[in-house]
Amino acid sequence: MEKAWQRRLKENYQSVQSLKDDFAFSESELEELKRIEEKYPVSIPKYYIDLIDKSDRKDPIRKMCMPDLMEFSPGGAKDTSGEAENTVVQGMQHKYKETVLILSTNQCAMYCRHCFRKRLVGLSSEEIAEKLPEMARYVAMHPEITNVLISGGDAFLNSNEMIGKYLDVFTRIDHISFIRFGTRIPVSFPYRITEDDGELIGILSKYVDKKNIMVFTQFNHPKEITNESRKAIRMLSSAGCSIRNQTVLLKGVNDSPETLSMLMNNLVGIGVMPYYLFQCRPVEGVKNQFQVPFSRALDVVEEAKGRMSGPSKAFRYALSHPSGKIEVVAKVDDKVMFKYHQAKSEKDRGRVFFRPLDENECWF
């Protein structure tokens, strides 16, 4: 039987034309935006649309979900983290020794405009499911792997049956200590959790006694913390899941000390622990619209931390580079200090290095 959240998902705004009445696009603007959606699809839940101040064209919620002509500005790359070269089984990557990443679906409840997998290439959940036995064999043969990260797309856009299969398979492997789900569902479409008749929560509760289950989500702005998102977080917590947040630093969204500190403090208040603040990746269709230079970002982060409680500031500002996760540490004289927090190569583990301070540098 179709559930309430599935009916709601069918109400998504899935074209620029469907947004016209609410956002008063001119005819010329509408035609330009239609060109964008031919390359980068549009899908926005009504729940998320309702968070937008429609009178404000610079509204941060609007910026994260609505197509913009800046998406056609030149520059950027399709794969900024070396995902293709780390694929060991179709749909599964092994970049860091202890972790495998499964791109479990190419579907999301909402297509974020800053997404680093913006072109949504990849296999469907059904195609990935066929690879699950091969993935399990690979993990079983590599005892150095301690955890599995199930992402996408959005891991919670998989069916409950499929989520249960992942948990059943990987909780049986002795050297797996914990399983992670990467999802923006609590942020963009919490009804997937709150209107699921308890089935997803029941599945998570069943397997959390066997292995630790962690949910990694992505709140980027205080306006995304709503009564419904709080309810979804409480339900995940009641299942025994621990919840972490990976914010992306986004120009025009959260690149001010006031907004960033409010976000982190409010997350701790609802039981979500800040984990990373990620540098936005220079993805094609994203780079020029959302990236903040390191120099300015470090100023924002340091001032914001001065307004945060201890738990709120327990995150690392980092970039997910082809060579590893690199922490952006501090300005030191006329240089920026970086440190490998996680590295693909053993020689880079913990390595500290400096780069000249360039007010415009956003990546390297």
N, C-alpha and C positions, 0 to 999 in steps of 0.2 A: 504494500500500500504506500502511495506517495505521501511523504511527510510534509509538514507545514513549511520547513525551510526549503524543500525542493520546489514547492509552489512559489515561494517568494523569489527564489533564484531565477525563475522564468520571467519575472517582472523586471529584470535588469535592463537598463538603457544600453542598447547594443549598436547604436549608430549615432552619428552626429545629428542626423535628421530628428531622431527621437528626443534630442536635447534642446532643439531649437526653441520651443515655446517657453521653456523654463529659463533660458539664458539669452534670449533676444539677440541671436546672431543676425547680422546683416546678410543679405543674399550673397555678396561677394565673399564675406568671411565664411559663410556656410560652404561655398564651393571649394575654398582653399582647405578647410578642415576635412572635407570629404576626401580630398587627395591624400591627406595624412592617414585617414582610417583605412585606405586601401593598402597601405604599407604596414601600419601599426594598428591592430584591431582595438575597438572600443568596447568595454563591458564594465558597467558601473552599477552596483546594487542601489536600489532606491534608498536603503538605509544610509548609505554613504553620501548620496546626493543631498539628503536632508541635513547633513552636517555643514553644508556650504552656506555662507552668507552670499546670497545671489546678487546683492547690490554691490559686492566688492570683487572686482575683476582680479585683484591680487590675493584673494582669499587662499590660505595655504592648503586647505583641503581640496579646493578646486584645482590648484596647481598639480597635485599628486594624481588626480584622476581624469582631468579633462584634456583632450588633445590641444596642442598649441603649435602655432606656425614655427616656433623655434625648433621643433623636431626635425625640420628640414634644413637646419643650419649645418654647414659642412664640418667635417672632423669626426673623430671617434672611431672605435673599432667594434667588431662584432663579439669577439672573445677576448676580454681583458685580463683573464685570470688563468689562461692556459688550460681550460677545461677539456678541450678535445685531446690534448696530448696526455692527459691523466686517465683516460677511459680504459678500463681493463676488461669490462664486460659491457656490452651495449646497454646504456642507461645507468652504469655504475662507474664512479671514479675513485681512484686511490692515489691521492696526492700526498697526504700526510700518513706516516707510518701507522699511527694508531687508529685512523678513521677512514671509513669508506662512505661515500656520498651516493645516494640513489636518487636519480631524477625520476620520481615515481609516476609523474603525470605531466602533461603539458598544459593542463587547465588550471585556471585561477577563478575565484569568485569575482575578482576585479583585476583589470589589467592596469597596473600602476605605470604612470608615464616615466618614472625614473628607473624602471626595472632593468637590471643588467642582463637579463635574458629576454630582452625586449622583442626579439623576432619570434619568440616562442617556438623555436625549433626543438625537436625532440619527439620521443615516442608517446603514444597515448598510454593511459593506465592499463588498458587491456594488453597492449604490446609488451609493456614492461613486465606485466604479470607472468607472461610466458618465459621471461628470463630469470624469474625468481629462483628456480632450482639451481641454475648455473651460478647466480650470485651467491647463494648459500654455500655452494661447494667452494667457491673462491674464498669466502670469509673463513670457512672451516679449515682451509688449508693454510691460512696465514694467522698463526697464534699471536702475532704482534698487534693485530687489530683488536682494540678494546671496545670500540663503539661504532654504531651504524647511525648515520644521519639520513633520514628519509625526508626528501624535499621535493621540489618540482620545478615549475608550476607550484601548486600549493598542496602539501601532503594531505591536508584535511578535506580536499576536494575528491579524494579517493572514496570509494564506497566503504561502509563499515565492514563489509565482508573482506575487502582488500586490506584494510588497515589491520584487521584481525589476522590475516594470513601473514603479513609482514611480522607482526609480533610473535605469532606462533613459531615461525621459522627461526627468527633470530634469538628468541629467548631460550631456545634449545641448545645454542652453541655456548659451551662452558666459558670460553675466554672473552665473551662479550659481557662487559660490565653494565653498560647502559645503552639505551636506544633514544635517539633524538628525533623529533618531528619539527620541520621547518614550515611555519604557517603564518599567514597574515589574516586568517579567518577571524580570530578574536577582535581584530581591528576593523576589517572591512565588511565582514558579514557574520557577526556573532550568532545569528539565528541558526547557523549550521550546528552549533553546540547547544544552544538554549531551546531549540524547537526540534530536537531529534528524538523525543520521547525517552531520553536517557540511554539510548542504545550505545552511542559512541562512548559515553562516560562508563557504561558497564564493561565495555571491551577493555578500556584503559585500566579500570579497576582490577579486572581479572589478571592482567599481565604485569601490573606494577608490583605484585608480590613476588614475581619471578626475577625481574630485572628492573632497575631504576629507569623510569620513563621521564624524559625531559621535553618540554615544549619550548621552542625558540620562536618568538614572534617578533613583530616589527611595528611598534608604535613610534611615529615620527613627530607627532604634535599633540599638545594637551587636549585639543578639541576632539581627538580620537578616543579619549577616555570618557565613556558614556555609561549610563546605568546598564545598558545591555552588554557592553563590553566587560564591565565589572562582573556582571552575572556569569558571563562565559568563563572568566578567569576563576571565579569562586568554584564553579562546577569542575573545571580542570584540576583545581587544587584539591577538591573533595575526592577526586579519583586517586589522589596520591601523587600526581605529577608535580614536578618542580618546574617553574616557569621563569625563563630568562628573556631579555629583550635585546635586540640588535637594531639600534637606531641607525639610519643613514643620514649623514649631515647633508642637508639640501638647501641650496640658495633660495631665499624667499619663503622657506618653510620653517626652519628651526635654527637658522644661522644667527641668532642673537642670544646673548647671555640670559636675558629674561625668559625667553621661550624655552631654551634648552634646560635651564635649571628647573623651571616649573614642570617640564615633562618628566625629568628624572625623579624629582621629589614626589610627584603624583603617582608615578609607576610604583615606587616603593610603597606608597600608601595603599595600593590595591593588591600588593603581594607579588609584584613582578620585579625581579631584580635586574638592573641594568648590567649588560654584559660587554657589548662593544658599541662604540660610536664609529661607524664605518665611513671612510672617505668615499664619496660617490665616485663610481668608476667612469672612465671616459668612453662610455658606450656610444655608438652611433645613434643619433636621435636623442641623446641624453646630455652629453658632455657640456655643451654650451649653455644649456638651460638650468642645470642644477649644481655644477661643481663649484666648490669654494676653495680658493687657494690655501695651501698649508699655512702660510704666514698669518693670514687673517683668521683662519680656523683655530690656530693655537691661542690667539688672543681671546677668541670667543669662549673656547673650552676653559681656559684658566679663569676668566672672570666668572663664568657660569659655576665652576666648582666652588668658588668662594661663596656661592649662595645655596650650596647643596649640603644635605646631611651626609654623614659618613657613608652609609650604605648607598646613597644616591650617586656618589662619585666613584663607586667601585667598578668602574668600566675602563676599558682601554680605547683610546682614539687610535685607529689603525686603518691600514689599507690592505685589501686582499689582492696581493700581487702574484704574478705567475711563480715567483720564487718563494712565496710564503706570506704569512700574515705579519705585517711590519708595523710596529707601534710608532706613532709620531709622538716623540717624547717632549721636546722643548726647543725653544730658540736659545742658541748659545752664541753670543756675540753676533757675528754676521753669517751664521750657519744654522741649519735645522738638524737636530739630532734625531736619528731613527734607531730602532732596535728590533731585531727579529724576535717576535713573540712565538712564532711557529714557522718552521722552515721545511721546504721540500728536500733540501740537501743538508746532510749532516754538518758540512763545513760552515753553514750559515747559522746554525742553532745558537741563539743568544748573541749573535754578532751585532755590535754597535757601529754605526757609521754616520758620517756627516755629509750634508750637501749644502752648497752655497745658498744663502737666503735669497730667493727670487720671489718677489711679491706676487707674481702671476703663476707660479708653478702649482699645479694641482695633481700631478701624477709623474711617474718616471718609469 
